C-alpha cells in the first residue's frame, strides 16, 4: 500500500497541476496576465520610435544596445505588484467562492499536495509570463534598436522578476486564504502595497537610506555609485522589487560598490548627507535574494497552515 501511495503521488500532483491551469484559464487569469505583459512591453518598445517620429523636427532613431537590459531593470514597483496579485488573488479564495473547494477536497490526495500544486502553478505562470515578456522585449529591441548587449544575464533577470512578483503574490494568497474573498484579497494587497510604499517614501525622504529599508519588501533603499557628497554616478533601487536588476548587476559588476547615504538634520536647521553603509553589488544582490525568499517562505507557510485548517472546517 505504501508503494502504491508513493507511486500515485506524482500522478496526483500532475493532475492537480493540470486542474490548476484549467481553473486559471476558465477564470481568464492567464489571459489577463499575458495581456498586461504584452501591453507593457509594447509601450516600452514603441514609445521612443513614436516620440522621435512626432517630434518637431522628426528625430532619427538611435541604436540602443542596452534596451533589453534597461527594460528588464525598469520593471519594478506597481508592475510586479499587479502581475503578482493577479496571479494569486483568487487561487484559494475563488475555490471557496465558487464552491469548487468541496469536490477538490473529496479527492484522495493530501491537503499539502493540493496546496503545493497551487503554488507550483502560480510560479510556473509567473515564470512563463516573464519569459514571454523578456523574449518579446529582446526580439523587438533587436529589430528596432539593433543588436543587444548583456543577453547572457537575461535569464537572471527573468528569475528576479519571478521571485520579486512572488513576494506580492504571496501577500495576496495569504489574504485570500484568510478571508476566502478575492475582492478583499485584492483590496487588502493594494492597501498593504500603498501603505508600505508611503512609509518607505517618508523614511527615504526624511532619513535617506535606512537599515529598515534593506529588509522591507518593495523598492527598498536607494544606492548610488557616486559619493554621498555628490558627483556623477548611477542610482539603483535595491529592494525585493529590484531583484532582477541586482541579480544582473551581480554578474556584470560583482565587485562594484553601492553607497547608501543618509540625511542628518542639524539643530539649527539644514541638513547634511553622510555615508550610512557601502556594499558590493554581489552582497546587495544576495541580501535582496534571501530577503525575498524569506518573505515568500514565511507567507506561504502561514497560508499553508490557514489552508489546512480551512479545509478541515469545510469538510
WOPE-V45881 format. One record per pair of residues at least 6 apart in sequence whose ideal C-beta (glycine too) atoms are under 8 Angstrom apart, sorted by the first residue. I is the first residue (numbers start at 1). J is the second residue. D is the distance in Angstrom with one decimal. If there is no record, write none. Layout:
i-><I | I>
j-><J | J>
d-><D | D>
This chain:
i-><9 | 12 | 12 | 12 | 12 | 13 | 13 | 13 | 16 | 16 | 16 | 16 | 16 | 17 | 17 | 17 | 19 | 19 | 20 | 20 | 20 | 20 | 21 | 21 | 23 | 23 | 23 | 24 | 24 | 24 | 25 | 27 | 27 | 29 | 29 | 29 | 29 | 30 | 32 | 33 | 33 | 33 | 33 | 33 | 34 | 34 | 36 | 36 | 36 | 37 | 37 | 37 | 37 | 37 | 37 | 38 | 38 | 40 | 40 | 40 | 41 | 41 | 41 | 41 | 41 | 44 | 44 | 44 | 45 | 45 | 45 | 45 | 45 | 48 | 48 | 49 | 49 | 51 | 52 | 52 | 52 | 52 | 53 | 61 | 61 | 62 | 63 | 63 | 64 | 64 | 64 | 64 | 65 | 65 | 65 | 65 | 65 | 66 | 66 | 66 | 67 | 67 | 67 | 67 | 67 | 68 | 68 | 68 | 68 | 68 | 68 | 68 | 68 | 68 | 69 | 69 | 69 | 69 | 69 | 69 | 69 | 71 | 71 | 72 | 72 | 72 | 72 | 72 | 72 | 72 | 72 | 72 | 73 | 73 | 73 | 73 | 73 | 75 | 75 | 75 | 76 | 76 | 76 | 76 | 76 | 76 | 76 | 77 | 77 | 77 | 77 | 78 | 80 | 80 | 80 | 80 | 80 | 81 | 81 | 81 | 81 | 83 | 83 | 83 | 84 | 84 | 84 | 84 | 84 | 84 | 84 | 84 | 84 | 84 | 85 | 85 | 85 | 85 | 85 | 85 | 85 | 85 | 87 | 87 | 87 | 87 | 87 | 87 | 88 | 88 | 88 | 88 | 88 | 88 | 89 | 89 | 89 | 89 | 89 | 89 | 89 | 90 | 90 | 90 | 90 | 91 | 91 | 91 | 91 | 91 | 92 | 92 | 92 | 92 | 92 | 92 | 92 | 93 | 93 | 93 | 93 | 93 | 93 | 93 | 93 | 94 | 94 | 95 | 95 | 96 | 96 | 96 | 97 | 97 | 97 | 101 | 101 | 102 | 104 | 105 | 105 | 105 | 105 | 105 | 107 | 111 | 111 | 111 | 112 | 112 | 114 | 115 | 115 | 115 | 115 | 119 | 122 | 122 | 122 | 123 | 123 | 126 | 126 | 126 | 126 | 126 | 127 | 127 | 130 | 130 | 130 | 130 | 131 | 133 | 134 | 134 | 134 | 134 | 138 | 138 | 138 | 141 | 142 | 150 | 150 | 152 | 153 | 153 | 153 | 153 | 154 | 156 | 156 | 156 | 156 | 156 | 157 | 157 | 157 | 157 | 158 | 159 | 159 | 160 | 160 | 160 | 160 | 160 | 160 | 161 | 161 | 163 | 163 | 163 | 163 | 163 | 163 | 164 | 164 | 164 | 164 | 164 | 164 | 166 | 166 | 167 | 167 | 167 | 167 | 167 | 168 | 168 | 168 | 170 | 170 | 170 | 170 | 170 | 171 | 171 | 171 | 171 | 171 | 172 | 172 | 172 | 172 | 173 | 173 | 173 | 173 | 174 | 174 | 174 | 174 | 174 | 175 | 175 | 175 | 175 | 175 | 176 | 176 | 176 | 177 | 177 | 177 | 177 | 178 | 179 | 179 | 180 | 193 | 196 | 196 | 196 | 197 | 197 | 200 | 200 | 200 | 200 | 200 | 203 | 203 | 203 | 204 | 204 | 204 | 204 | 206 | 207 | 207 | 208 | 208 | 208 | 208 | 208 | 208 | 208 | 209 | 209 | 209 | 209 | 209 | 209 | 209 | 209 | 210 | 210 | 210 | 211 | 211 | 213 | 213 | 213 | 214 | 214 | 214 | 214 | 214 | 215 | 216 | 217 | 217 | 217 | 217 | 217 | 217 | 218 | 218 | 218 | 219 | 219 | 219 | 219 | 220 | 220 | 220 | 220 | 220 | 220 | 220 | 221 | 221 | 221 | 222 | 222 | 222 | 222 | 222 | 223 | 223 | 223 | 223 | 223 | 223 | 223 | 223 | 224 | 224 | 224 | 224 | 224 | 224 | 224 | 225 | 225 | 225 | 225 | 225 | 225 | 225 | 226 | 226 | 226 | 226 | 227 | 227 | 228 | 228 | 228 | 228 | 228 | 229 | 236 | 236 | 236 | 236 | 236 | 237 | 238 | 238 | 238 | 238 | 239 | 240 | 240 | 240 | 240 | 242 | 243 | 243 | 243 | 243 | 246 | 246 | 246 | 246 | 246 | 247 | 247 | 249 | 249 | 249 | 250 | 250 | 250 | 250 | 253 | 254 | 254 | 254 | 255 | 255 | 255 | 256 | 256 | 257 | 257 | 257 | 257 | 258 | 258 | 258 | 258 | 258 | 259 | 259 | 259 | 260 | 260 | 260 | 260 | 260 | 261 | 261 | 261 | 261 | 262 | 262 | 262 | 262 | 263 | 263 | 263 | 264 | 264 | 264 | 264 | 265 | 266 | 279>
j-><113 | 107 | 108 | 109 | 113 | 113 | 116 | 117 | 109 | 113 | 114 | 117 | 118 | 117 | 120 | 121 | 104 | 117 | 91 | 117 | 118 | 121 | 30 | 121 | 94 | 95 | 100 | 30 | 121 | 125 | 31 | 90 | 94 | 86 | 87 | 90 | 125 | 125 | 86 | 83 | 86 | 87 | 125 | 129 | 129 | 132 | 82 | 83 | 86 | 83 | 129 | 130 | 132 | 133 | 136 | 132 | 136 | 75 | 79 | 133 | 71 | 133 | 136 | 137 | 140 | 71 | 74 | 137 | 136 | 137 | 140 | 141 | 144 | 61 | 64 | 61 | 144 | 59 | 58 | 59 | 60 | 61 | 59 | 144 | 145 | 145 | 145 | 146 | 70 | 141 | 145 | 146 | 145 | 146 | 147 | 148 | 149 | 148 | 149 | 150 | 137 | 141 | 144 | 145 | 148 | 134 | 137 | 138 | 141 | 142 | 148 | 150 | 151 | 154 | 148 | 149 | 150 | 153 | 154 | 157 | 248 | 137 | 141 | 134 | 137 | 154 | 157 | 158 | 161 | 244 | 245 | 248 | 157 | 242 | 244 | 245 | 248 | 133 | 161 | 244 | 164 | 219 | 237 | 241 | 242 | 244 | 245 | 197 | 218 | 219 | 241 | 193 | 161 | 164 | 165 | 168 | 241 | 165 | 168 | 189 | 193 | 126 | 129 | 165 | 126 | 164 | 165 | 166 | 167 | 168 | 169 | 170 | 171 | 172 | 168 | 169 | 171 | 172 | 185 | 186 | 189 | 190 | 122 | 125 | 126 | 165 | 169 | 172 | 122 | 169 | 170 | 172 | 173 | 176 | 172 | 173 | 176 | 182 | 185 | 186 | 189 | 97 | 176 | 182 | 185 | 118 | 121 | 122 | 173 | 176 | 118 | 173 | 176 | 177 | 180 | 303 | 307 | 176 | 177 | 179 | 180 | 181 | 182 | 184 | 185 | 176 | 182 | 101 | 104 | 180 | 310 | 314 | 180 | 181 | 182 | 311 | 314 | 314 | 114 | 111 | 114 | 311 | 314 | 315 | 114 | 307 | 308 | 311 | 304 | 308 | 311 | 303 | 304 | 307 | 308 | 300 | 166 | 169 | 173 | 162 | 166 | 161 | 162 | 165 | 166 | 169 | 158 | 162 | 158 | 161 | 162 | 165 | 158 | 161 | 154 | 157 | 158 | 161 | 148 | 151 | 154 | 148 | 148 | 248 | 252 | 251 | 247 | 248 | 251 | 252 | 248 | 244 | 247 | 248 | 250 | 251 | 244 | 245 | 247 | 248 | 244 | 244 | 247 | 243 | 244 | 245 | 246 | 247 | 248 | 243 | 244 | 240 | 243 | 289 | 292 | 293 | 296 | 240 | 241 | 242 | 243 | 244 | 292 | 292 | 296 | 217 | 240 | 292 | 295 | 296 | 189 | 193 | 217 | 295 | 296 | 299 | 300 | 303 | 189 | 192 | 193 | 217 | 299 | 185 | 186 | 188 | 189 | 185 | 299 | 300 | 303 | 299 | 300 | 302 | 303 | 306 | 184 | 185 | 188 | 189 | 192 | 182 | 184 | 185 | 303 | 306 | 307 | 310 | 306 | 185 | 188 | 310 | 218 | 216 | 217 | 218 | 218 | 219 | 213 | 216 | 218 | 219 | 220 | 210 | 212 | 213 | 210 | 213 | 221 | 222 | 263 | 262 | 263 | 222 | 260 | 261 | 262 | 263 | 273 | 276 | 221 | 222 | 223 | 260 | 261 | 262 | 276 | 277 | 221 | 262 | 276 | 276 | 277 | 220 | 221 | 239 | 220 | 221 | 238 | 287 | 291 | 291 | 239 | 239 | 240 | 241 | 291 | 292 | 295 | 239 | 240 | 241 | 237 | 239 | 241 | 242 | 237 | 238 | 239 | 240 | 241 | 242 | 288 | 238 | 239 | 260 | 235 | 236 | 237 | 238 | 260 | 235 | 236 | 238 | 258 | 259 | 260 | 279 | 284 | 233 | 234 | 235 | 236 | 258 | 259 | 261 | 233 | 234 | 236 | 256 | 257 | 258 | 259 | 232 | 233 | 234 | 259 | 233 | 259 | 259 | 261 | 273 | 274 | 275 | 273 | 242 | 245 | 246 | 249 | 258 | 245 | 246 | 258 | 284 | 288 | 288 | 288 | 291 | 292 | 295 | 288 | 285 | 288 | 289 | 292 | 281 | 284 | 285 | 288 | 289 | 285 | 289 | 256 | 281 | 285 | 281 | 282 | 285 | 286 | 281 | 280 | 281 | 282 | 280 | 281 | 282 | 280 | 281 | 278 | 279 | 280 | 281 | 278 | 279 | 280 | 281 | 284 | 275 | 277 | 278 | 275 | 276 | 277 | 278 | 279 | 273 | 274 | 275 | 276 | 273 | 274 | 275 | 276 | 271 | 272 | 273 | 271 | 272 | 273 | 274 | 271 | 272 | 287>
d-><6.9 | 7.8 | 8.0 | 4.7 | 6.2 | 5.9 | 7.0 | 5.9 | 6.7 | 6.5 | 6.0 | 3.6 | 8.0 | 4.9 | 6.2 | 5.7 | 7.7 | 7.5 | 8.0 | 5.6 | 5.7 | 3.7 | 7.6 | 6.2 | 7.7 | 7.9 | 7.7 | 4.8 | 7.1 | 6.7 | 7.4 | 6.5 | 6.5 | 6.7 | 7.1 | 7.4 | 7.9 | 6.3 | 6.0 | 6.1 | 5.5 | 6.3 | 6.7 | 5.2 | 6.1 | 6.6 | 6.6 | 6.4 | 7.0 | 7.2 | 5.2 | 7.6 | 6.2 | 4.6 | 7.9 | 7.9 | 7.1 | 7.7 | 6.4 | 7.5 | 8.0 | 5.4 | 4.8 | 5.3 | 7.3 | 5.3 | 7.7 | 6.5 | 8.0 | 6.9 | 4.3 | 6.9 | 6.2 | 7.0 | 7.8 | 5.6 | 6.3 | 7.9 | 6.6 | 4.0 | 7.1 | 5.2 | 8.0 | 7.4 | 7.7 | 7.9 | 5.8 | 4.1 | 8.0 | 7.4 | 4.0 | 7.1 | 7.3 | 6.3 | 6.2 | 5.8 | 4.5 | 7.4 | 5.8 | 7.1 | 7.6 | 4.0 | 7.8 | 4.6 | 6.4 | 7.4 | 5.5 | 4.8 | 4.7 | 7.9 | 4.5 | 7.7 | 6.8 | 6.8 | 7.3 | 6.6 | 4.7 | 7.4 | 7.9 | 7.8 | 6.8 | 4.9 | 6.9 | 6.2 | 7.2 | 7.0 | 4.0 | 8.0 | 7.1 | 5.6 | 7.4 | 7.1 | 7.5 | 7.7 | 6.5 | 3.9 | 6.9 | 7.7 | 6.0 | 6.7 | 7.5 | 6.5 | 6.2 | 4.2 | 5.5 | 7.9 | 7.5 | 7.9 | 7.8 | 6.1 | 5.5 | 7.8 | 6.9 | 4.9 | 4.6 | 6.3 | 5.4 | 7.9 | 4.7 | 7.6 | 5.2 | 7.0 | 6.7 | 5.1 | 7.3 | 8.0 | 3.8 | 6.5 | 7.0 | 3.4 | 3.8 | 8.0 | 7.8 | 6.7 | 5.8 | 6.8 | 7.7 | 4.4 | 7.8 | 6.1 | 4.9 | 7.5 | 5.2 | 5.6 | 5.9 | 7.2 | 5.0 | 7.8 | 5.2 | 4.3 | 7.4 | 4.9 | 4.2 | 7.0 | 4.7 | 7.9 | 5.8 | 5.4 | 4.7 | 4.8 | 7.0 | 7.4 | 6.5 | 4.0 | 7.2 | 5.3 | 7.8 | 6.3 | 5.8 | 6.7 | 6.9 | 6.6 | 5.3 | 4.6 | 7.6 | 7.5 | 6.1 | 3.7 | 6.9 | 6.6 | 5.2 | 5.5 | 4.6 | 7.8 | 5.5 | 7.9 | 5.5 | 4.0 | 6.4 | 4.2 | 7.6 | 7.6 | 7.2 | 7.1 | 6.4 | 7.7 | 6.1 | 6.9 | 6.6 | 7.9 | 7.7 | 5.5 | 6.5 | 5.5 | 8.0 | 7.2 | 5.0 | 5.3 | 7.1 | 7.5 | 7.9 | 7.7 | 5.3 | 5.3 | 7.6 | 6.3 | 7.5 | 5.9 | 7.5 | 7.0 | 6.6 | 7.9 | 4.8 | 5.3 | 6.3 | 7.0 | 7.1 | 5.0 | 5.0 | 4.4 | 5.5 | 7.6 | 5.6 | 7.8 | 5.8 | 6.4 | 5.4 | 7.9 | 6.3 | 6.8 | 6.7 | 5.5 | 5.6 | 7.2 | 6.5 | 7.6 | 7.7 | 4.2 | 4.9 | 6.3 | 8.0 | 7.4 | 4.2 | 5.4 | 7.5 | 6.4 | 4.5 | 7.8 | 6.9 | 5.3 | 7.7 | 7.6 | 6.5 | 3.9 | 3.1 | 7.2 | 7.0 | 4.4 | 7.4 | 7.7 | 4.7 | 7.8 | 5.7 | 7.4 | 5.1 | 7.1 | 7.2 | 5.5 | 5.4 | 7.6 | 4.6 | 6.4 | 6.5 | 7.7 | 5.2 | 5.2 | 5.0 | 5.6 | 5.1 | 5.9 | 6.8 | 7.1 | 7.7 | 6.8 | 5.0 | 3.8 | 5.7 | 7.2 | 5.2 | 6.0 | 8.0 | 8.0 | 6.3 | 5.2 | 6.9 | 8.0 | 4.4 | 7.8 | 7.2 | 7.4 | 5.3 | 4.9 | 8.0 | 5.7 | 4.7 | 7.5 | 6.6 | 4.4 | 4.3 | 5.9 | 7.9 | 6.2 | 7.6 | 3.4 | 4.9 | 4.8 | 5.3 | 6.8 | 5.7 | 6.2 | 7.2 | 7.1 | 7.6 | 6.8 | 6.7 | 5.3 | 6.1 | 7.3 | 6.2 | 6.4 | 5.6 | 6.4 | 7.7 | 5.2 | 6.9 | 6.3 | 7.4 | 6.8 | 7.3 | 6.5 | 6.9 | 5.7 | 5.8 | 7.9 | 7.8 | 5.1 | 4.1 | 4.4 | 6.8 | 7.0 | 4.2 | 6.3 | 7.2 | 3.6 | 5.8 | 5.5 | 4.9 | 7.5 | 6.7 | 6.9 | 7.6 | 7.6 | 8.0 | 5.3 | 3.9 | 7.0 | 6.6 | 5.7 | 7.4 | 6.6 | 7.6 | 5.6 | 6.9 | 6.8 | 4.8 | 7.8 | 7.8 | 7.7 | 5.6 | 5.0 | 6.5 | 5.7 | 4.7 | 4.7 | 5.2 | 6.7 | 5.9 | 4.6 | 2.2 | 6.8 | 7.2 | 6.4 | 7.2 | 5.5 | 7.2 | 5.5 | 5.8 | 7.2 | 6.2 | 7.3 | 7.5 | 7.2 | 5.1 | 5.2 | 3.5 | 6.4 | 5.3 | 8.0 | 6.8 | 5.1 | 6.9 | 4.9 | 7.4 | 6.8 | 5.4 | 6.8 | 3.9 | 5.0 | 7.9 | 6.8 | 7.3 | 6.5 | 7.3 | 6.0 | 2.7 | 7.8 | 7.1 | 7.6 | 6.8 | 5.8 | 3.8 | 4.9 | 6.1 | 4.9 | 6.6 | 6.8 | 6.5 | 7.5 | 7.4 | 6.4 | 7.3 | 6.3 | 7.0 | 5.3 | 6.2 | 6.8 | 6.2 | 6.2 | 4.4 | 6.8 | 6.9 | 7.6 | 5.0 | 6.5 | 5.7 | 6.8 | 5.8 | 3.9 | 5.0 | 7.9 | 5.4 | 7.2 | 7.6 | 4.4 | 6.6 | 5.6 | 5.2 | 3.9 | 7.5 | 5.1 | 6.4 | 5.9 | 4.1 | 5.5 | 7.6 | 7.0 | 6.6 | 5.4 | 5.3 | 6.8 | 5.7 | 7.9 | 6.9 | 6.0 | 7.4 | 6.4 | 5.7 | 5.9 | 8.0 | 5.0 | 7.4 | 4.6 | 4.9 | 7.0 | 7.7 | 5.1 | 6.9 | 6.2 | 6.3 | 7.3 | 6.0 | 7.8 | 4.2 | 5.1 | 7.5 | 6.1 | 6.2 | 5.1 | 7.5 | 5.7 | 4.9 | 7.0 | 7.9>
